[in-house]
Amino acid sequence: MTKIIYRGFDVPADTSADSKETRERTYRGVRYVPTDRKYVCGKSGHTRQIYRGVVAA
């Protein structure tokens, strides 16, 4: 059985001057792959990109 987790990461941390495309991230042992969806955080007002992770449960 697998479990799908969605998590938002800040957009400025994902992009750099050298590379315009986003990359995979690892957080607490789970590998997250970027999706094409973004949202604005209600607390901070920063734009965040949604990442998708799959965990074996």
N, CA and C atoms as an extended XYZ file, in Angstrom:
171
Properties=species:S:1:pos:R:3:atomname:S:1:resname:S:1:resid:I:1 pbc="F F F"
N         0.844       -1.169        0.000 N   MET     1
C         0.000        0.000        0.000 CA  MET     1
C         0.896        1.242        0.000 C   MET     1
N         0.526        2.222       -0.781 N   THR     2
C         1.302        3.452       -0.845 CA  THR     2
C         0.443        4.633       -0.412 C   THR     2
N         1.107        5.656        0.055 N   LYS     3
C         0.442        6.864        0.510 CA  LYS     3
C         1.035        8.048       -0.244 C   LYS     3
N         0.177        8.901       -0.800 N   ILE     4
C         0.637       10.074       -1.543 CA  ILE     4
C         0.543       11.282       -0.634 C   ILE     4
N         1.643       12.057       -0.574 N   ILE     5
C         1.723       13.237        0.284 CA  ILE     5
C         2.003       14.441       -0.597 C   ILE     5
N         1.261       15.513       -0.363 N   TYR     6
C         1.514       16.775       -1.054 CA  TYR     6
C         2.059       17.772       -0.048 C   TYR     6
N         3.094       18.511       -0.450 N   ARG     7
C         3.726       19.470        0.443 CA  ARG     7
C         4.180       20.680       -0.370 C   ARG     7
N         4.091       21.861        0.228 N   GLY     8
C         4.516       23.078       -0.448 CA  GLY     8
C         5.901       23.505        0.000 C   GLY     8
N         6.732       23.900       -0.952 N   PHE     9
C         8.054       24.437       -0.669 CA  PHE     9
C         8.138       25.823       -1.289 C   PHE     9
N         8.915       26.722       -0.686 N   ASP    10
C         9.063       28.085       -1.196 CA  ASP    10
C         9.664       28.071       -2.593 C   ASP    10
N         9.150       28.930       -3.455 N   VAL    11
C         9.628       29.002       -4.832 CA  VAL    11
C        11.030       29.593       -4.939 C   VAL    11
N        11.407       30.662       -4.207 N   PRO    12
C        12.764       31.198       -4.362 CA  PRO    12
C        13.862       30.184       -4.065 C   PRO    12
N        13.622       29.254       -3.196 N   ALA    13
C        14.623       28.230       -2.880 CA  ALA    13
C        14.765       27.229       -4.019 C   ALA    13
N        13.750       27.104       -4.866 N   ASP    14
C        13.764       26.118       -5.938 CA  ASP    14
C        14.488       26.598       -7.181 C   ASP    14
N        14.544       27.898       -7.397 N   THR    15
C        15.123       28.413       -8.629 CA  THR    15
C        16.447       29.109       -8.335 C   THR    15
N        17.304       29.092       -9.300 N   SER    16
C        18.578       29.805       -9.191 CA  SER    16
C        18.886       30.435      -10.537 C   SER    16
N        19.907       31.237      -10.607 N   ALA    17
C        20.275       31.902      -11.857 CA  ALA    17
C        20.742       30.892      -12.904 C   ALA    17
N        21.357       29.799      -12.463 N   ASP    18
C        21.874       28.801      -13.397 CA  ASP    18
C        20.770       27.908      -13.966 C   ASP    18
N        19.853       27.492      -13.107 N   SER    19
C        18.833       26.539      -13.520 CA  SER    19
C        17.441       27.133      -13.313 C   SER    19
N        16.677       27.190      -14.385 N   LYS    20
C        15.327       27.743      -14.309 CA  LYS    20
C        14.307       26.684      -13.877 C   LYS    20
N        14.617       25.425      -14.059 N   GLU    21
C        13.644       24.394      -13.728 CA  GLU    21
C        13.792       23.933      -12.281 C   GLU    21
N        12.699       23.477      -11.715 N   THR    22
C        12.717       23.005      -10.336 CA  THR    22
C        13.272       21.592      -10.290 C   THR    22
N        13.619       21.153       -9.107 N   ARG    23
C        14.234       19.844       -8.957 CA  ARG    23
C        13.544       19.073       -7.836 C   ARG    23
N        13.895       17.810       -7.742 N   GLU    24
C        13.363       16.968       -6.675 CA  GLU    24
C        13.911       17.423       -5.336 C   GLU    24
N        13.166       17.168       -4.286 N   ARG    25
C        13.595       17.490       -2.926 CA  ARG    25
C        13.402       16.263       -2.047 C   ARG    25
N        14.220       16.181       -1.016 N   THR    26
C        14.076       15.127       -0.021 CA  THR    26
C        13.826       15.787        1.325 C   THR    26
N        12.760       15.373        1.991 N   TYR    27
C        12.411       15.930        3.290 CA  TYR    27
C        11.968       14.788        4.186 C   TYR    27
N        12.691       14.588        5.282 N   ARG    28
C        12.421       13.512        6.241 CA  ARG    28
C        12.371       12.137        5.579 C   ARG    28
N        13.288       11.908        4.665 N   GLY    29
C        13.413       10.598        4.024 CA  GLY    29
C        12.442       10.335        2.893 C   GLY    29
N        11.627       11.312        2.535 N   VAL    30
C        10.658       11.157        1.448 CA  VAL    30
C        11.111       12.009        0.279 C   VAL    30
N        11.128       11.421       -0.919 N   ARG    31
C        11.514       12.160       -2.118 CA  ARG    31
C        10.277       12.810       -2.725 C   ARG    31
N        10.338       14.125       -2.928 N   TYR    32
C         9.229       14.894       -3.482 CA  TYR    32
C         9.568       15.339       -4.896 C   TYR    32
N         8.601       15.204       -5.800 N   VAL    33
C         8.744       15.605       -7.192 CA  VAL    33
C         7.857       16.821       -7.420 C   VAL    33
N         8.359       17.861       -8.105 N   PRO    34
C         7.555       19.068       -8.288 CA  PRO    34
C         6.358       18.850       -9.208 C   PRO    34
N         5.262       19.542       -8.905 N   THR    35
C         4.093       19.560       -9.779 CA  THR    35
C         4.041       20.931      -10.447 C   THR    35
N         3.062       21.153      -11.289 N   ASP    36
C         2.959       22.445      -11.967 CA  ASP    36
C         2.056       23.423      -11.218 C   ASP    36
N         1.643       23.090      -10.006 N   ARG    37
C         0.737       23.943       -9.240 CA  ARG    37
C         1.482       24.787       -8.231 C   ARG    37
N         1.024       26.026       -8.069 N   LYS    38
C         1.596       26.952       -7.097 CA  LYS    38
C         0.468       27.614       -6.328 C   LYS    38
N         0.757       28.103       -5.148 N   TYR    39
C        -0.219       28.840       -4.354 CA  TYR    39
C         0.496       29.873       -3.505 C   TYR    39
N        -0.265       30.828       -2.986 N   VAL    40
C         0.281       31.871       -2.123 CA  VAL    40
C        -0.045       31.502       -0.678 C   VAL    40
N         0.985       31.445        0.159 N   CYS    41
C         0.823       31.101        1.567 CA  CYS    41
C         0.045       32.223        2.260 C   CYS    41
N        -0.967       31.854        3.034 N   GLY    42
C        -1.797       32.837        3.713 CA  GLY    42
C        -1.093       33.565        4.840 C   GLY    42
N        -0.186       32.894        5.533 N   LYS    43
C         0.518       33.506        6.660 CA  LYS    43
C         1.635       34.439        6.218 C   LYS    43
N         2.488       33.949        5.335 N   SER    44
C         3.676       34.725        4.960 CA  SER    44
C         3.499       35.522        3.674 C   SER    44
N         2.603       35.104        2.806 N   GLY    45
C         2.407       35.778        1.533 CA  GLY    45
C         3.382       35.360        0.446 C   GLY    45
N         4.233       34.360        0.726 N   HIS    46
C         5.204       33.868       -0.249 CA  HIS    46
C         4.525       32.881       -1.201 C   HIS    46
N         5.006       32.861       -2.425 N   THR    47
C         4.527       31.888       -3.401 CA  THR    47
C         5.221       30.560       -3.135 C   THR    47
N         4.424       29.499       -3.094 N   ARG    48
C         4.972       28.173       -2.842 CA  ARG    48
C         4.551       27.242       -3.961 C   ARG    48
N         5.420       26.271       -4.259 N   GLN    49
C         5.110       25.267       -5.264 CA  GLN    49
C         4.761       23.973       -4.551 C   GLN    49
N         3.774       23.264       -5.099 N   ILE    50
C         3.339       22.010       -4.486 CA  ILE    50
C         4.180       20.865       -5.052 C   ILE    50
N         4.666       20.026       -4.157 N   TYR    51
C         5.448       18.838       -4.511 CA  TYR    51
C         4.659       17.600       -4.113 C   TYR    51
N         4.894       16.495       -4.829 N   ARG    52
C         4.190       15.244       -4.590 CA  ARG    52
C         5.209       14.194       -4.162 C   ARG    52
N         4.895       13.511       -3.066 N   GLY    53
C         5.756       12.439       -2.568 CA  GLY    53
C         4.963       11.162       -2.394 C   GLY    53
N         5.622       10.025       -2.570 N   VAL    54
C         4.982        8.728       -2.403 CA  VAL    54
C         5.723        7.960       -1.323 C   VAL    54
N         4.958        7.432       -0.362 N   VAL    55
C         5.534        6.709        0.766 CA  VAL    55
C         4.895        5.320        0.820 C   VAL    55
N         5.696        4.317        1.073 N   ALA    56
C         5.163        2.976        1.280 CA  ALA    56
C         4.679        2.877        2.721 C   ALA    56
N         3.407        2.558        2.887 N   ALA    57
C         2.828        2.501        4.231 CA  ALA    57
C         2.697        1.070        4.710 C   ALA    57
